[in-house]
Amino acid sequence: MCGAFASVRAQEPSRADGWVVIAIDEYRALRLKAYPPDRPPDPPPVDATITRVEYDLRAGDQLVAGEVRLTVDVLKEGWIRVEVPSGLLVRASRLDGRPVSIIDLSPDRNGGPAHHAPHVLLSRRGRAVLALDIVVPLRVTGGSETLVLPASPGAVSRLAVVVPRSGIDLTVTGGVLAERAQEPEGRWIAYGRAGQPLTATWKKRTEDTRLAQPLKWRGSITELVGLGEETSSLTATVRVEVVQGQAPAIDVALTDGLVINQVSGAHVADWDFRPGTLRVSFFEPVATQTSFALSGEARLPRDGSVPVPLLRLPAAERETGGVAVEVLGAGEIGQRQPRGLDPADPSDLGDPVSGRESPSMVAFRFRPQDGRAERSLALTVARYTPQAVLIANVEEARYDALVGEEGKTLVRARYAVRNNQRAFLDIRLPNDATLWSASVAARPIRPGVAPGGSLLLPLQKGRAGEEPPAFVVEVTYVQRGAAWSDTGRAALSLPSIDLPISRTGVVLHYPPRFSVKPEPRALFRIETDAGPFTPALRGEETAAGGVARAIPAPPAMPAPTDQLVTQFHRDTAGRTVTGPLPVQVQFPDFGPSIFLTSELTAESQAPVVEFSYKRESRW
């Protein structure tokens, strides 16, 4: 039985699953081999950094003693050196409450002699607090004592100093004073700027007799009012000059319906708006001068007699300044009824009026009076209905096209243009088109080329206040296409310009051996050509046809040779012409033709004439 049982156990297969117990270090090593990292992490950029410096000092005779705590963050393993701020006399040092030694000398990296550089060595990563018992000498000059602390290497530098004296004033340079001591044993707390020395100076407080004197001050108001159709805006700058006493706040009188939205200024602590009055409070009582700006709005009549809201300083002994009024939108100012105001130039009032240009602006200067003197301004405003003004327009475009059987097409494009402000006309020719000539107002020109490949032709501008006259812009070009067969369809692409076209006419000259029929779905329709309807194009065709040319004047007597040479040098001096000179090509009138017309072509739209052709049987 025992032998049979042993044979059965021997025949059982071995198991593949189960648990394997290994050490943690071996598991980490195996996992690192199975999943190797892409790259090791970058080391810290610095070995250690000082994040916070806190001084807790007490002033004595000729010196200040106390403790400074340095919060140090050690980022690397091994021994790390932490520099002690220079200029401090250290008596003792502690690291996290345990005494630590300060090493005074530091070896030179280049092998030279050791130099004086007090530092502490740290060997543990993490945050530590290094406490130093220090003594700092005071600088005594002219009854004031000055404490100078070195520039802080940390981001936060805090100074808490106790000056056991009463009736002193302390000022801080290189930082900000956060708390003032209310008693002799109280602490003055200041925060320094990173990388700058912190200086604290205190001296005996001098009694200011201005607090007991009655307040006397002068004010100046510079006001800008914009009269809108629905809401009128107001922007003003108030300047205060204290002559006697100190001003903790200023009251500004407002007209009915005026709402103040914002008050801003370097010394403004708070402002309280109530209907009819505005009270502006300052951080500290003003003893010399200050200024602040305010903005608001009011609902005033759209036109007719408009009362202008004026700001007043009722407590001022003398009130000066001025007001400027402009009409926002289409309108102008008519009659003016000022009281206590004198006409002035807007540029003489100062901010916020100076530098602002408006054709409908009037300005007045305040007469020097006290703040309670009567002062008012009423204006008569006339409004106009705004009209759309077209900067430039093409009244008529005429195209003469001569189509050949071999696929070449000669096109002359003429545009009757009225221009107010445009400097150039942008013309984009069809693909595979070559420019032959261009002219503006019968003067041949050499057009420029835009970055997109279109042509730029300079335009004439009309005079201000006058209706611009119409002039003709002409462009002639050759376009190559496929040769005609016996029957087929063809399309004539015309240039696109960046101006709208009111009326378009196309005269299509085709070969005599073919008949041409426009497509019914085309943009153009067939009509009888009655000639151009704009005087500019009609006058040009009359001059070109020779019907109404003016009789030329008799030739003048030839000038002497010396005068001709002088005139030549005067005309050509300092000018150099490169490339071919612009010429004007006469368009040939040949073969049968049809006239096509259309209206209202949008800007940057290229018209296309589609037609079918067929060879006549007699040919």
C-alpha positions as CSV (number, residue, x, y, z in Angstrom):
1,M,0.0,0.0,0.0
2,C,2.7,2.4,0.9
3,G,4.5,1.7,-2.4
4,A,1.3,2.3,-4.4
5,F,0.7,5.6,-2.7
6,A,4.3,6.7,-3.4
7,S,3.9,5.8,-7.0
8,V,0.7,7.9,-7.3
9,R,2.4,10.9,-5.7
10,A,5.3,10.6,-8.1
11,Q,3.0,10.7,-11.1
12,E,1.3,14.0,-10.2
13,P,2.3,17.0,-12.5
14,S,4.3,19.9,-11.0
15,R,2.3,23.2,-10.3
16,A,3.2,26.4,-12.2
17,D,1.4,28.8,-9.9
18,G,2.2,29.9,-6.3
19,W,4.0,32.5,-4.3
20,V,7.7,33.4,-4.3
21,V,9.1,35.4,-1.4
22,I,12.0,37.7,-2.1
23,A,13.6,40.7,-0.4
24,I,12.4,44.2,-1.1
25,D,15.8,45.3,-2.4
26,E,15.8,42.4,-4.9
27,Y,12.2,43.3,-6.0
28,R,13.2,46.9,-6.7
29,A,16.2,45.7,-8.6
30,L,14.1,43.3,-10.7
31,R,11.5,46.0,-11.3
32,L,14.1,48.5,-12.4
33,K,15.4,46.0,-14.9
34,A,11.9,45.2,-16.2
35,Y,10.8,48.9,-16.4
36,P,13.9,51.0,-16.8
37,P,13.3,54.8,-16.6
38,D,13.6,56.9,-19.7
39,R,16.1,59.3,-18.1
40,P,17.2,60.0,-14.5
41,P,15.5,63.0,-12.9
42,D,17.3,66.3,-13.2
43,P,19.2,67.3,-10.0
44,P,18.1,70.5,-8.2
45,P,19.5,73.7,-9.6
46,V,20.9,74.8,-6.2
47,D,22.2,72.9,-3.2
48,A,20.1,74.8,-0.7
49,T,18.1,78.0,-0.6
50,I,17.0,80.5,2.1
51,T,13.3,81.1,1.9
52,R,12.7,83.3,4.9
53,V,14.7,85.7,7.0
54,E,13.2,87.0,10.3
55,Y,14.8,89.6,12.5
56,D,13.7,90.1,16.2
57,L,15.7,93.0,17.5
58,R,15.8,95.4,20.4
59,A,17.4,98.9,20.2
60,G,19.9,100.0,22.9
61,D,22.6,102.6,23.2
62,Q,24.8,102.6,20.0
63,L,23.7,99.1,19.0
64,V,20.8,96.8,18.3
65,A,20.9,93.2,19.6
66,G,18.6,90.3,19.1
67,E,18.0,87.2,17.0
68,V,17.7,86.4,13.3
69,R,16.1,83.2,12.1
70,L,17.0,81.8,8.7
71,T,14.6,79.2,7.2
72,V,16.8,76.9,5.0
73,D,15.6,74.3,2.5
74,V,18.3,71.7,1.7
75,L,17.7,70.1,-1.6
76,K,20.8,67.8,-2.1
77,E,22.4,65.0,-0.1
78,G,25.7,65.5,1.5
79,W,27.3,68.4,3.2
80,I,25.8,71.8,2.1
81,R,27.3,75.2,2.9
82,V,24.9,78.0,3.9
83,E,26.2,81.5,3.9
84,V,25.5,83.8,6.9
85,P,24.3,87.3,5.9
86,S,27.3,89.7,5.7
87,G,27.5,92.7,8.0
88,L,26.2,90.9,11.1
89,L,28.2,90.3,14.3
90,V,27.2,86.7,15.3
91,R,27.6,85.7,19.0
92,A,25.9,82.3,18.9
93,S,24.1,80.0,16.5
94,R,21.6,77.2,16.8
95,L,20.2,74.7,14.3
96,D,16.7,73.5,15.2
97,G,17.4,74.4,18.8
98,R,20.8,72.7,19.0
99,P,24.1,74.6,19.1
100,V,26.0,74.6,15.8
101,S,29.5,75.9,14.9
102,I,30.1,78.7,12.4
103,I,33.0,78.3,10.1
104,D,34.7,81.6,9.5
105,L,37.2,80.9,6.7
106,S,36.3,79.4,3.3
107,P,39.0,77.8,1.0
108,D,39.6,79.4,-2.4
109,R,38.4,77.2,-5.3
110,N,41.4,78.3,-7.4
111,G,43.9,77.2,-4.7
112,G,44.6,80.6,-3.3
113,P,44.5,81.6,0.4
114,A,41.3,81.2,2.4
115,H,39.0,84.2,2.7
116,H,36.6,85.4,5.3
117,A,33.1,83.9,4.6
118,P,31.1,82.8,7.7
119,H,29.0,79.8,6.9
120,V,27.3,76.8,8.4
121,L,27.5,73.2,7.1
122,L,24.3,71.1,6.9
123,S,24.1,67.4,6.1
124,R,20.4,66.6,6.2
125,R,17.9,67.2,3.4
126,G,14.7,69.1,4.2
127,R,13.8,72.3,6.0
128,A,15.8,73.6,8.9
129,V,15.8,76.8,11.0
130,L,19.1,78.4,11.7
131,A,18.9,80.9,14.6
132,L,21.7,83.5,15.1
133,D,22.3,85.8,18.1
134,I,23.5,89.0,16.4
135,V,24.5,92.6,17.2
136,V,24.2,95.4,14.7
137,P,25.8,98.8,15.3
138,L,23.6,102.0,14.9
139,R,24.5,105.0,12.9
140,V,23.7,108.2,14.9
141,T,23.5,111.4,12.9
142,G,21.7,114.7,13.7
143,G,19.4,113.3,16.4
144,S,18.3,110.3,14.2
145,E,19.4,106.6,14.6
146,T,19.7,104.3,11.6
147,L,19.7,100.5,11.4
148,V,21.0,99.0,8.2
149,L,20.4,95.3,7.6
150,P,22.1,93.5,4.6
151,A,20.2,92.5,1.5
152,S,18.1,89.4,2.1
153,P,18.8,86.3,0.2
154,G,15.3,85.0,0.9
155,A,12.0,85.8,-0.7
156,V,10.5,87.1,2.5
157,S,12.4,89.4,4.9
158,R,10.7,90.5,8.1
159,L,12.0,92.9,10.7
160,A,10.5,93.3,14.2
161,V,12.3,95.9,16.3
162,V,11.5,97.3,19.7
163,V,12.6,100.9,20.4
164,P,12.1,101.5,24.1
165,R,11.3,105.2,23.7
166,S,8.1,107.2,23.5
167,G,7.2,109.8,20.9
168,I,9.3,108.7,18.0
169,D,8.7,108.4,14.2
170,L,10.2,105.4,12.3
171,T,10.6,105.4,8.5
172,V,11.7,102.4,6.3
173,T,13.8,102.4,3.1
174,G,14.0,99.3,0.9
175,G,10.7,97.9,2.2
176,V,7.3,98.8,3.7
177,L,6.3,99.6,7.2
178,A,3.5,97.2,8.1
179,E,2.8,97.9,11.8
180,R,3.5,100.9,14.1
181,A,4.2,100.6,17.8
182,Q,1.5,102.2,20.0
183,E,3.6,102.1,23.2
184,P,7.3,102.3,24.1
185,E,7.6,98.5,24.4
186,G,5.6,97.8,21.2
187,R,7.1,96.4,18.0
188,W,7.7,98.1,14.7
189,I,7.2,95.6,12.0
190,A,8.5,96.0,8.4
191,Y,9.0,93.8,5.4
192,G,12.0,94.2,3.1
193,R,12.3,93.8,-0.7
194,A,14.3,90.8,-2.0
195,G,17.8,91.7,-2.9
196,Q,17.8,95.2,-1.3
197,P,19.2,96.4,2.0
198,L,16.5,97.2,4.6
199,T,17.1,100.5,6.4
200,A,15.1,101.7,9.5
201,T,15.5,105.2,10.8
202,W,13.8,106.7,13.9
203,K,14.0,110.0,15.6
204,K,12.0,112.0,18.1
205,R,8.6,113.0,16.8
206,T,8.1,116.7,16.2
207,E,4.7,118.1,17.0
208,D,2.8,119.3,14.0
209,T,0.9,122.5,14.7
210,R,-1.0,122.2,11.4
211,L,-3.5,119.9,12.9
212,A,-4.8,122.6,15.3
213,Q,-5.1,125.2,12.5
214,P,-8.3,125.7,10.6
215,L,-8.4,124.2,7.1
216,K,-7.8,126.5,4.1
217,W,-7.3,125.2,0.6
218,R,-7.7,126.0,-3.1
219,G,-9.1,123.8,-5.8
220,S,-8.9,123.3,-9.5
221,I,-11.3,121.3,-11.7
222,T,-10.7,120.4,-15.3
223,E,-13.8,118.8,-16.8
224,L,-14.6,117.1,-20.1
225,V,-18.3,116.5,-21.0
226,G,-19.4,114.5,-24.0
227,L,-23.0,115.1,-25.1
228,G,-24.4,111.8,-26.4
229,E,-27.8,111.1,-27.9
230,E,-28.9,109.0,-24.9
231,T,-26.3,109.4,-22.1
232,S,-23.7,112.1,-21.7
233,S,-20.3,111.2,-20.2
234,L,-18.2,113.3,-17.8
235,T,-14.5,113.0,-16.9
236,A,-12.8,115.4,-14.6
237,T,-9.5,115.9,-12.7
238,V,-9.7,117.6,-9.3
239,R,-6.5,119.2,-7.8
240,V,-6.4,120.2,-4.2
241,E,-3.7,122.6,-2.7
242,V,-3.8,122.9,1.1
243,V,-2.7,126.3,2.3
244,Q,-3.3,125.9,6.0
245,G,-4.1,122.9,8.2
246,Q,-4.7,119.3,6.9
247,A,-7.5,117.9,4.8
248,P,-8.7,114.4,5.7
249,A,-11.5,114.5,3.0
250,I,-12.8,116.8,0.3
251,D,-16.5,117.4,-0.6
252,V,-17.5,117.9,-4.3
253,A,-20.9,119.4,-5.2
254,L,-22.7,117.7,-8.1
255,T,-25.6,118.9,-10.2
256,D,-28.9,117.1,-10.2
257,G,-29.0,113.9,-12.3
258,L,-25.2,113.4,-12.3
259,V,-24.1,109.9,-11.2
260,I,-20.4,109.2,-10.3
261,N,-19.1,105.8,-11.4
262,Q,-15.5,105.9,-10.5
263,V,-13.0,107.9,-8.3
264,S,-9.3,107.1,-8.5
265,G,-6.1,108.6,-7.2
266,A,-2.9,107.8,-5.4
267,H,-4.1,109.1,-2.0
268,V,-7.8,108.1,-2.4
269,A,-8.9,105.7,0.4
270,D,-12.6,105.7,-0.1
271,W,-15.4,107.8,-1.7
272,D,-19.1,108.2,-0.8
273,F,-21.6,109.2,-3.5
274,R,-24.9,110.7,-2.6
275,P,-27.3,112.6,-4.9
276,G,-25.9,116.1,-5.1
277,T,-22.6,115.5,-3.2
278,L,-19.4,113.4,-3.4
279,R,-17.1,112.9,-0.4
280,V,-13.5,111.7,-1.2
281,S,-11.5,110.4,1.8
282,F,-7.7,110.1,1.8
283,F,-5.4,107.5,3.4
284,E,-3.7,110.3,5.4
285,P,-4.6,113.9,5.9
286,V,-3.3,116.0,3.0
287,A,-1.0,118.8,4.1
288,T,0.4,120.0,0.8
289,Q,-1.4,119.0,-2.4
290,T,-3.0,116.0,-4.1
291,S,-5.2,115.2,-7.1
292,F,-7.8,112.6,-8.1
293,A,-9.8,111.7,-11.2
294,L,-13.5,110.9,-11.4
295,S,-15.9,109.8,-14.1
296,G,-19.7,109.8,-14.3
297,E,-22.7,110.1,-16.6
298,A,-25.9,112.0,-16.8
299,R,-29.1,111.9,-18.9
300,L,-29.3,115.3,-20.7
301,P,-31.6,116.5,-23.6
302,R,-30.6,115.1,-27.0
303,D,-30.8,118.5,-28.7
304,G,-32.0,122.0,-28.1
305,S,-31.0,123.8,-24.9
306,V,-28.7,121.5,-22.9
307,P,-27.5,122.5,-19.3
308,V,-23.9,121.3,-18.8
309,P,-23.3,119.6,-15.5
310,L,-20.5,121.4,-13.6
311,L,-18.5,120.1,-10.6
312,R,-18.1,122.6,-7.7
313,L,-15.8,122.8,-4.6
314,P,-17.9,124.7,-2.1
315,A,-15.3,124.7,0.7
316,A,-12.5,126.0,-1.5
317,E,-11.3,129.6,-0.9
318,R,-10.5,129.9,-4.6
319,E,-11.8,127.7,-7.4
320,T,-10.2,127.6,-10.9
321,G,-10.0,125.3,-13.8
322,G,-12.2,124.9,-16.9
323,V,-14.7,122.8,-18.8
324,A,-14.7,121.5,-22.4
325,V,-17.8,120.2,-24.1
326,E,-18.0,118.1,-27.3
327,V,-20.9,116.6,-29.2
328,L,-20.8,112.9,-29.7
329,G,-22.2,111.9,-33.1
330,A,-23.6,114.1,-35.9
331,G,-24.3,117.5,-34.4
332,E,-22.9,120.9,-33.6
333,I,-23.0,123.5,-30.8
334,G,-24.9,126.7,-31.5
335,Q,-25.6,129.4,-28.9
336,R,-23.7,129.5,-25.7
337,Q,-24.8,130.9,-22.4
338,P,-21.9,130.9,-19.9
339,R,-22.0,132.5,-16.4
340,G,-18.9,132.8,-14.4
341,L,-16.9,131.4,-17.4
342,D,-14.6,132.8,-20.0
343,P,-14.0,131.4,-23.5
344,A,-10.7,129.5,-23.8
345,D,-8.8,127.2,-26.1
346,P,-9.2,123.4,-25.3
347,S,-5.4,122.8,-25.4
348,D,-4.8,125.3,-22.6
349,L,-6.9,123.4,-20.0
350,G,-4.6,120.4,-19.5
351,D,-5.6,116.9,-18.7
352,P,-8.0,115.3,-19.6
353,V,-8.8,117.8,-22.4
354,S,-5.4,118.6,-23.9
355,G,-4.5,116.4,-26.9
356,R,-8.1,115.6,-27.7
357,E,-9.2,116.8,-31.1
358,S,-12.9,117.3,-32.0
359,P,-14.5,119.7,-34.5
360,S,-17.5,120.2,-32.3
361,M,-15.7,121.1,-29.0
362,V,-16.0,124.3,-27.1
363,A,-14.0,125.2,-24.0
364,F,-14.4,127.7,-21.1
365,R,-12.1,128.7,-18.2
366,F,-13.4,129.3,-14.7
367,R,-13.1,132.8,-13.4
368,P,-11.1,132.7,-10.1
369,Q,-13.8,132.8,-7.5
370,D,-14.7,131.0,-4.3
371,G,-16.5,127.7,-4.4
372,R,-19.9,129.2,-3.6
373,A,-19.9,131.8,-6.4
374,E,-22.6,131.4,-9.1
375,R,-21.3,129.4,-12.2
376,S,-23.4,127.8,-14.9
377,L,-23.2,126.9,-18.6
378,A,-26.0,126.2,-21.1
379,L,-25.6,125.3,-24.8
380,T,-27.8,124.9,-27.8
381,V,-27.2,121.6,-29.6
382,A,-28.4,120.8,-33.2
383,R,-28.4,117.2,-34.3
384,Y,-28.2,115.9,-37.8
385,T,-29.4,112.6,-39.4
386,P,-26.2,110.7,-40.3
387,Q,-25.9,110.0,-44.0
388,A,-23.8,107.2,-45.5
389,V,-20.8,108.6,-47.4
390,L,-19.2,106.5,-50.1
391,I,-15.5,106.9,-50.2
392,A,-15.1,105.9,-53.8
393,N,-17.4,104.5,-56.6
394,V,-17.2,103.4,-60.2
395,E,-20.2,105.0,-62.0
396,E,-19.7,103.0,-65.2
397,A,-17.4,100.4,-66.5
398,R,-16.9,99.8,-70.3
399,Y,-15.1,96.8,-71.7
400,D,-14.1,96.5,-75.3
401,A,-13.0,92.9,-76.1
402,L,-11.5,91.7,-79.5
403,V,-11.6,87.9,-79.6
404,G,-9.6,85.9,-82.1
405,E,-10.0,82.4,-83.5
406,E,-6.6,81.3,-82.2
407,G,-7.7,82.0,-78.6
408,K,-6.1,85.4,-78.1
409,T,-8.2,88.2,-76.6
410,L,-7.5,91.9,-76.5
411,V,-9.5,93.7,-73.8
412,R,-9.7,97.4,-73.0
413,A,-11.3,98.2,-69.6
414,R,-12.4,101.8,-68.8
415,Y,-13.8,102.9,-65.5
416,A,-15.5,106.2,-64.6
417,V,-14.4,106.7,-61.0
418,R,-15.4,109.3,-58.4
419,N,-13.0,109.3,-55.4
420,N,-13.0,111.1,-52.1
421,Q,-10.3,109.5,-50.0
422,R,-9.0,106.4,-51.7
423,A,-5.3,106.4,-52.7
424,F,-5.2,103.4,-55.0
425,L,-7.5,101.3,-57.2
426,D,-6.8,97.6,-56.8
427,I,-7.3,95.7,-60.1
428,R,-6.8,92.0,-60.5
429,L,-6.5,90.8,-64.1
430,P,-7.7,87.3,-65.2
431,N,-5.4,84.4,-65.2
432,D,-2.9,84.2,-68.1
433,A,-3.4,88.0,-68.8
434,T,-0.5,90.3,-69.7
435,L,-0.8,94.0,-69.1
436,W,-0.2,96.3,-72.1
437,S,-1.0,99.8,-70.9
438,A,-2.6,101.7,-68.1
439,S,-3.7,105.3,-67.7
440,V,-5.4,107.6,-65.2
441,A,-7.2,110.7,-66.4
442,A,-5.6,110.3,-69.9
443,R,-2.1,110.2,-68.5
444,P,-0.1,106.9,-69.0
445,I,1.2,105.5,-65.8
446,R,3.2,102.5,-64.6
447,P,1.0,100.7,-62.0
448,G,2.4,99.1,-58.9
449,V,2.0,95.5,-57.8
450,A,0.4,94.5,-54.6
451,P,1.7,91.5,-52.5
452,G,-1.2,89.4,-53.8
453,G,-0.3,90.0,-57.5
454,S,-3.0,92.6,-58.3
455,L,-2.3,96.0,-59.9
456,L,-2.3,99.3,-57.9
457,L,-3.3,102.4,-59.8
458,P,-3.1,105.8,-58.1
459,L,-6.4,107.7,-58.0
460,Q,-7.1,111.4,-58.1
461,K,-8.8,112.9,-54.9
462,G,-11.4,115.6,-54.8
463,R,-11.1,118.7,-52.7
464,A,-12.6,118.9,-49.2
465,G,-16.1,120.2,-49.2
466,E,-16.6,119.7,-53.0
467,E,-18.1,117.0,-55.1
468,P,-15.2,115.0,-56.6
469,P,-15.2,115.0,-60.4
470,A,-15.3,111.8,-62.4
471,F,-12.2,110.7,-64.2
472,V,-11.3,107.7,-66.4
473,V,-9.0,104.8,-65.4
474,E,-8.1,102.7,-68.4
475,V,-6.3,99.3,-68.6
476,T,-5.5,97.3,-71.7
477,Y,-4.3,93.7,-71.6
478,V,-4.0,90.5,-73.7
479,Q,-5.4,87.2,-72.5
480,R,-4.6,83.8,-74.0
481,G,-7.0,80.9,-74.2
482,A,-7.9,77.8,-76.2
483,A,-8.4,78.1,-80.0
484,W,-12.0,78.0,-81.3
485,S,-13.3,74.9,-83.1
486,D,-16.3,74.8,-85.4
487,T,-18.8,74.9,-82.6
488,G,-18.4,75.3,-78.8
489,R,-18.7,77.5,-75.8
490,A,-16.4,80.1,-74.4
491,A,-16.2,82.5,-71.5
492,L,-14.6,86.0,-71.3
493,S,-13.3,86.7,-67.7
494,L,-13.1,90.4,-66.9
495,P,-11.0,92.1,-64.2
496,S,-12.1,92.4,-60.6
497,I,-11.7,95.7,-58.7
498,D,-12.1,96.6,-55.1
499,L,-14.9,99.2,-55.7
500,P,-18.6,98.7,-56.5
501,I,-19.7,99.3,-60.1
502,S,-23.0,100.9,-60.8
503,R,-23.3,100.0,-64.5
504,T,-21.3,97.7,-66.8
505,G,-21.2,97.6,-70.6
506,V,-19.3,95.1,-72.7
507,V,-18.7,95.4,-76.5
508,L,-17.6,92.0,-77.7
509,H,-15.9,91.9,-81.2
510,Y,-15.8,88.4,-82.6
511,P,-14.4,86.8,-85.8
512,P,-16.5,87.4,-88.9
513,R,-16.6,83.7,-89.8
514,F,-18.4,82.9,-86.6
515,S,-21.8,83.7,-85.1
516,V,-22.0,84.3,-81.3
517,K,-24.9,83.9,-79.0
518,P,-24.8,84.7,-75.2
519,E,-25.9,82.1,-72.8
520,P,-29.4,82.6,-71.3
521,R,-28.1,82.1,-67.7
522,A,-25.3,84.7,-68.1
523,L,-25.1,87.8,-65.9
524,F,-25.3,90.1,-68.9
525,R,-28.2,90.8,-71.3
526,I,-28.1,92.0,-74.9
527,E,-29.1,95.6,-75.6
528,T,-28.5,98.3,-78.2
529,D,-25.4,100.2,-77.6
530,A,-26.4,103.9,-77.0
531,G,-22.9,104.9,-75.9
532,P,-21.6,105.6,-72.4
533,F,-24.0,107.4,-70.1
534,T,-21.3,109.1,-67.9
535,P,-19.9,112.4,-69.2
536,A,-16.3,111.2,-68.4
537,L,-16.5,108.3,-70.8
538,R,-18.5,110.1,-73.4
539,G,-15.9,112.9,-73.5
540,E,-13.1,110.4,-73.9
541,E,-14.8,108.7,-76.8
542,T,-15.5,112.0,-78.5
543,A,-11.9,113.0,-78.2
544,A,-10.7,109.6,-79.4
545,G,-13.1,109.7,-82.4
546,G,-12.0,113.1,-83.5
547,V,-15.5,114.6,-83.6
548,A,-15.2,117.5,-81.1
549,R,-11.5,118.1,-80.7
550,A,-10.5,121.7,-79.9
551,I,-8.6,123.6,-82.6
552,P,-4.9,123.5,-81.6
553,A,-3.2,126.8,-80.8
554,P,-0.6,128.1,-83.3
555,P,2.9,126.8,-82.4
556,A,5.0,129.1,-80.4
557,M,8.2,130.6,-81.6
558,P,11.1,128.2,-81.1
559,A,13.1,129.1,-78.0
560,P,16.8,129.7,-78.2
561,T,19.1,126.7,-77.8
562,D,20.4,127.9,-74.4
563,Q,16.9,128.1,-73.0
564,L,16.1,124.6,-74.2
565,V,19.2,123.2,-72.6
566,T,18.4,125.0,-69.3
567,Q,14.8,123.7,-69.4
568,F,16.0,120.1,-70.1
569,H,18.4,120.2,-67.1
570,R,15.7,121.6,-64.8
571,D,13.1,119.0,-65.8
572,T,15.4,116.0,-65.6
573,A,17.6,117.0,-62.6
574,G,17.5,114.4,-59.8
575,R,15.2,112.0,-61.6
576,T,16.0,108.6,-62.9
577,V,13.6,106.5,-65.0
578,T,14.1,102.7,-65.0
579,G,12.4,100.2,-67.2
580,P,10.1,100.8,-70.2
581,L,8.1,104.0,-70.3
582,P,4.3,103.7,-70.1
583,V,2.5,104.1,-73.4
584,Q,-1.2,104.3,-74.4
585,V,-2.4,101.7,-76.9
586,Q,-5.3,102.5,-79.3
587,F,-7.9,99.8,-79.3
588,P,-8.7,98.5,-82.8
589,D,-12.4,98.4,-83.8
590,F,-12.7,95.4,-86.1
591,G,-15.3,92.7,-86.9
592,P,-18.9,92.3,-85.9
593,S,-19.9,92.9,-82.3
594,I,-22.6,92.6,-79.7
595,F,-23.3,94.8,-76.7
596,L,-24.0,93.3,-73.3
597,T,-24.9,95.2,-70.2
598,S,-25.6,94.7,-66.4
599,E,-26.0,96.7,-63.3
600,L,-24.7,96.7,-59.7
601,T,-21.5,94.7,-59.6
602,A,-20.2,94.2,-56.1
603,E,-16.6,95.0,-55.2
604,S,-13.9,92.3,-55.8
605,Q,-16.3,90.4,-58.1
606,A,-15.0,89.3,-61.5
607,P,-17.7,89.5,-64.2
608,V,-17.8,86.7,-66.7
609,V,-19.4,86.8,-70.2
610,E,-20.5,83.3,-71.3
611,F,-21.4,82.6,-74.9
612,S,-21.6,79.9,-77.6
613,Y,-20.1,80.2,-81.1
614,K,-20.6,78.4,-84.4
615,R,-18.8,78.6,-87.7
616,E,-20.9,79.9,-90.5
617,S,-21.5,77.5,-93.5
618,R,-20.4,80.1,-96.1
619,W,-16.9,80.0,-94.7
